[in-house]
Each structure stands twice: as structure tokens, then as C-alpha cells.
Amino acid sequence: MEYCRFGDKLLVRIDRGEEIISNLMEVVKKENISLASVSALGAVGYFKVGVYSVEEKKYYSNEFRGEYEITSLYGTVTTMNDLPYIHLHFSAGDKSGVVYGGHLNEAVVCATCEMVIDVINGKIDRFKDEEVTGLNLFKF
């Protein structure tokens, strides 16, 4: 992984065999980012995504292996208990054009991943919404 910073924007290249979330977390920590918007494209050979059931307050995970084009990767960097918190949603298409997606848990690059991190001047923490959703929500 390599990256370059241009003011409040970082361009990141994640290489073949590298995991997306762990590399993003590395950049976030090195650059001391507490609030940002993230987007990316590229190709992965493995990914794990989840779909959340609000009623059950739990995620259902799906894993995919093969060659997939990232059709969408968007999310946020915030904090929770003053530690970096990454929340990404992801979709990827196979060679037939079938797309799968959800909340990104893990993804390993098979070609490249080109990511843009747009740093926002501020800080948003999160809190666990135990009663209604069971999710970690923005705390303003």
C-alpha cells in the first residue's frame, strides 16, 4: 500500500494480496484522521459482507471468492470511544455482471484498489444504540 496526501484528500493504492480495511486503518492512524468520507474502486479476489437485521440486532455474513470488480465502496471514518471507527459498504460484480454487497467486513485485493479519503475538519464520535437498532450511531 502506498498513498499521497493533497491537502484534505488522500489517494491510496492498495496492492494485490492486501486487505482493504486494515490498510485503510493504517492510513487513518498514521495521518491522525478522526472524520472522513471514503470511496474506492478496483478488484478483489475475496470479500466478506454482512446484511443487518434490525429486528434480530445481528449481522448475517456472506463470503465470496473469485474475481470481482468493485462496483461501489463508500463509507465513513469516525471515532468511537476516541478510537478510529471505519464503516464501509461495498458491492462487487462477477464476470456475469451479478453484483453482491453489504456492510464490508473484509476484502482482499486481487489486482488493485484505488481509494480516495476526503478528510473532514471535525470529529464525530459514535454510541451503541442498545434499545432501538443495536447499531453504533453518530453521536453529535
N, C-alpha and C positions, 0 to 999 in steps of 0.2 A: 504494500500500500504506500502510495505517495500522495501528498497534497500540497496545494499552494493557497495562500490567503491573499485576497484582494479586498482590502477594507473590511466590510462586514460580510463578505462572501468567501467561502472556501470551496475550491474544486478538488475533489478527491477521486483518485483512481484506485480501485480495489482489484487486485490481480487474481488470476486463476488459482484456485485452491484455497483462497482466503474466505473467511466468514464475514458477512456484511455487518451484522450488529456489533460484533466485538471490535472490528476496525473503526466503526463509527464511534463507539465508546472511547476508544483510544484517542481519536482526534478531539472529541469533546473534552476529555480530561486534560490533554496536552494544551489545548487552547483556552481552557477555563471557560467553556461555554455553558451558560445556565438557561438560555432561552434561544430557540432557533426553529426554523422550518427546514425540512429535509425533503429532497426529491432525488430520484435516480432512475437510470435505465441500464441495460446490459443483458447478460445471460448467466443463468445458473444451472448447475447440474444436480443440485439437491435443495429443497426448501421444505420448511415445516410452517404451516399456517393454522390459525385457530379461528373458530367461529364461537362467539359468546352467547350463551343462553342466559338472559336476564332473569327468567323465571327460576332457573336452577342455580344461578350465580356461579357458573363454571364454563370453562372453555372446552370445546371439542376440537382435537387436533387432527390434521391430515398431513401426511408426508408424501413428497413427490421426488422421484429420481429420473433422470434423463436429461435431455437438452431442452431448456425452456428460455424463451425471451422474456425479459422483464417488461411487461406492458405498463406497469404502474408501480411506483414505490413512493409513497408520501407519508409524512409524519411530522412529529414534533420532538424537540428536546426541551425538557423542563427539569424541575428538581422534585424530589420527594424526600422529606426529612434531610434537606440540604445536600443530597447526593444526586448525581445525574440520573435522569429518568428518560428513557427513549421509548417512544410509542410510534410504531410504524405499521402501515397497512400496505399490502403487497398483492400484486397479481402477476401471473406469468402464463404465457401461452406455449403449447406444444407445437410440433410440426404440422399438425392438422388444423391449428388455429383455435383449439379448445383452450379456454382460459380458466385458471383456478386461482383462488385468492382468499385472503382473510387477514387477520392480525398476524404480523410476521414474528415468528419465534426464532427462526434460524434460516440462513441461506448461504450456500457455498457457491462461489463464482466459478463458472467453467470457461469463460472467455475473458470478460472484463466487466466492471461495474463503474459507471461514471456518475458521481454523486455531486450535488450542489447543496451546501449548507448555507442557509441565509440567516445569519446571526441577528437577533432582535435585541435592542438595547433595553434590558429589563430582566425581571425574574418572575416566574410563575411556579409556585410550589403545588403539590398535589396532596389530596387527602383520600383515605379509604372511605367510600360511601357504603357503609355496612348495611344500612337499613333498606335503601331503595334498589340500587343497582349492583352493589358488590364490587364496583369498579373504582379505580384510582382516578379521581376527577380533579380538574383545575380548582385551585384554591386561590381566590382573589383577595 
